[in-house]
Amino acid sequence: MDTIVTPLWLSLKVATIATIIAFVMGILLSWWFAFNNNKLTSFLSIVVTVPLIIPPTVLGYYLLLLLGRSSTLGQMVESITGQPIVFTWKAAVIAASIAALPLLIRPIQASFETINKETIQAAELDGAGKVQLLRHIIIPLAYKGILAGLVLGFARAMGEFGATLMVAGNIPGRTQTLSIAIYDAVQADRMMDAHVMVIILSLVTILFLYLIHRWFK
């Protein structure tokens, strides 16, 4: 039973934290991209889409180079925290966040761009600041796109496999998420365990979709 419960709990923890991180970043980047159309935002908009296009193992390889113990960033973090980033559950969160980010940004940005500019200009004339505009006008008017982004982002983070395996590894009880545990079960010919974990993963994702839909309604 522990071979299923522990990966499930880790997957939920990783996916939840990763979705929150990607959601905050996604809202801010979508806001910037939608209302500041210039060469820089166009370039960065392409850059954040790259994790959606390249194979997950390639993304994981890049993260390994960036966060590994021999990298400058990896050594800096290890000197501060006393432990490496790679091959920990935190590395799994980073991988899932980056993998989910493009799926959050695209529908949110599209919803932001459909907002009537006159509505925003009227609010600015009434003295609304940027934070007030985002909180009270832009986000409420774009809730459908935000809902779609949250759903897609969580589903991607929950099912993330390739990048997580590269940068966090497959350590039972520490970094083995449910997706990796399913792969392990199939490799070991434990098909019943694999069936159960696949069903659980599917049900958890569907339940999340339902709860998010109810919350936004």
HUDA-V182641 format. One record per backbone hydrogen bond with DSSP energy under -1.0 kcal/mol. NH is the residue of the N-H (numbers start at 1). CO is the residue of the C=O. If there is no record, write none. Layout:
# HUDA-V182641
{{NH:CO} {NH:CO}}
This chain:
# HUDA-V182641
{{4:1} {5:1} {6:2} {8:4} {9:5} {10:6} {11:7} {12:8} {13:9} {14:10} {15:11} {16:12} {17:13} {18:14} {19:15} {20:16} {21:17} {22:18} {23:19} {24:20} {25:21} {26:22} {27:23} {28:24} {29:25} {30:26} {31:27} {32:28} {33:29} {34:30} {35:31} {38:36} {42:38} {43:39} {44:40} {45:41} {46:42} {47:43} {48:44} {50:47} {52:49} {53:50} {54:50} {59:55} {60:56} {61:57} {62:58} {63:59} {64:60} {65:61} {66:62} {67:63} {68:64} {71:68} {75:71} {76:72} {77:73} {78:74} {79:75} {80:76} {81:77} {82:78} {87:167} {92:88} {93:89} {94:90} {95:91} {96:92} {97:93} {98:94} {99:95} {100:96} {101:97} {104:100} {105:101} {106:102} {108:104} {109:105} {110:106} {111:107} {112:108} {113:109} {115:112} {120:116} {121:117} {122:118} {123:119} {124:120} {125:121} {126:122} {127:124} {128:123} {133:129} {134:130} {135:131} {136:132} {137:133} {138:133} {139:134} {141:137} {142:138} {146:142} {147:143} {148:144} {149:145} {150:146} {151:147} {152:148} {153:149} {154:150} {155:151} {156:152} {157:153} {158:154} {159:155} {165:161} {166:162} {167:163} {168:164} {174:171} {175:171} {176:171} {177:175} {181:177} {182:178} {183:179} {184:180} {185:181} {186:182} {187:183} {188:184} {189:186} {190:185} {191:189} {194:190} {195:191} {196:192} {197:193} {198:194} {199:195} {200:196} {201:197} {202:198} {203:199} {204:200} {205:201} {206:202} {207:203} {208:204} {209:205} {210:206} {211:207} {212:208} {213:209} {214:210} {215:211} {216:212} {217:213}}
